[in-house]
Amino acid sequence: MPSYQLSVKEMKRLFIAIVMLVAANSANAADVVCSFLSETQINTNGEWLKTKTDFMVLYDMFGDGLVLPLENSLLTNLDSGMPFYAGSVDRGNVFLMGGDMGVEGKLISVIGNTITIYDGFCDVTFG
C-alpha cells in the first residue's frame, strides 16, 4: 500500500480546516446556568399575588440551576446592559441582562391570568 506523507504546510492547512469546521458547528459556545432566589406571581391586572423566597422549594424545582445553551449571536447582548430574550424552557421564557453585578436572569411564564416570575443570577460557562 503506498504511503503518503504530508508536508508541514499541508498539515497546517488541514489543522486550520479542522478548527474552522469545529468552530462553525458550535453555534452554542456557551451555556447559561441560572440560580433563582425568588418566585413572584402577579395577575394580568398588575396585582401582586405572592412572593416566595424559600430556597429549598426553589432548589426542588431547579436543582443546581437552570441550564440554557446560549447562541454566539446572543453573547454580545450581555454587554448591552439591556434585557433580552435568551430562549425558552418547559417552565417559560428566559430573559437575561448583563450588568455591573453579573448576569441577572428572569424566567417568566403566563398561565391563565397569572404571571410567574423567577428572579436570580446566572453564570455563563464556555466550552
N, C-alpha and C positions, 0 to 999 in steps of 0.2 A: 504494500500500500504506500503510495507516495506521501511524503511528509511535506508540510508547508510551514514555513517559519515567518512570523510577522515581523516587520521592521518596527523600530521604535516609533516612527511616525505613524504607521498603521495602528499600532497599539494605542497610541494617544487618541487617534480618531475614534477607534472602537470604544474606548473608555468614555469619551465625551458623548458619543451617541447613546451609550447605555445610561449615563447620568441624565441626559436630556429626556430620554424615554421614561425613566422612573419619575422625574420631576413633572412631566406632562400628565402622567397618570395619577398623580396625587393631588386632586383638586381640594381635598381636605387635609391640609398640612397641620392643622391644629384642632384640638378638642377644647371645649369649654366645660369646666366642672363647676357647678353651682351648688352651694350650700345655703339653704333657706333658713331664715331666722324668724319669720312670722308669716301668718296667713290672715288676710283681711278680706272680709266679704262686705260688699255694698250691693244695693239693688240698682236697677236701671234708672230709678228716680233720683239716685245720688244719696240715698240714706245709708248711713254706716250701720251695718247689722252686727258685726262682731270682729274681734281680732284675737287670734291665738298665738301665743309665743312659747308654747310647751315644746321644748327641744325634743323630747322623746317621741311625741306624736309626729313631729316633722321628720325625725330620723326614721321612724317606722314607715313613713310614706316614701322617703327618698334615699334611705340608706346613707352611704358615704357621699352622696351628691348626685345630682342630675348631670349626665354626660351628654353633650351635644357636639357633633362634628361641626366645625366652623370652616366654611369655604374660604379660600385665599382672598377672594374679592371682598369679603366682609371684614377681614383683619384691619384694613385701613380705617374702617368706620369707628374702631375703638379709639383712635386718636382724635376724632372729631368732637368728642365731648357731648354728642347728641345721642339720644336713644334711637336704636334701630332694631328692626325685626331680624332675629338671628335664625329662626326656624321653629318647627313645631314638634311636639312630643304628644304622647297619649293624653296627658293632663292639660294641654293647651298650647298657647303660643309663647315663645321665649323672646324677650327683648333684653338687649344689653346696652350699657352705656359705660364708656371708659372715662376715668376722671383721675383727680389727684390721689384719691384714696384707693384706687384699683378699679376693678370692673364690677359694676353693680348689675344684678340680674333680676328680672321680674318674669314670673310665669303667670300668665293670665288666661283664665277660661271664663266662658259665659254659659251657664246652664239655666234655661228659663229666664227668670228676672234677676238671677243672682250672678254677680261678677265676683270671681275669686282671684285674689292677687297674692302670690307668694313672693316675698321680698328676701333678697340675700346678696351675697357676694360670690364672685366667680374667679376661678383661676384659669388661665389659658396655658395649655400644655402643648408643646411642639414635638413632633416625631412620630 
